[in-house]
């Protein structure tokens, strides 16, 4: 009986059995819906326009993706600088108004 203990405890065995039974229950009751969802997602993803050129190879293939990533990173840095600067200015203005500096 000790050989059935997973991780040296009956709790480990309980959780493994519970997980298997729960997975079986979900699959039996919702299997068709899950398969339909996955097939619909797959069909929609095939319609998407991906940010790379299938005809190119190497780094040139992902040039648009790389450029878009750089734009996002630079925009994030600029926005964080603007927010930080605004916060600093507002802190000083409120400190002057309330004399709590």
Buried (B, 14 or more C-beta within 10 A) or exposed (E): EEEEEBEEEEEEEEEEEEEEEEEEEEEEEEEEEEEEEEEEEEEEEEEEEEEBEEEEEEEEBBBEEBEEEEEEEEEEEEEEEEEEEEEEEEEEEEEEEEEEE
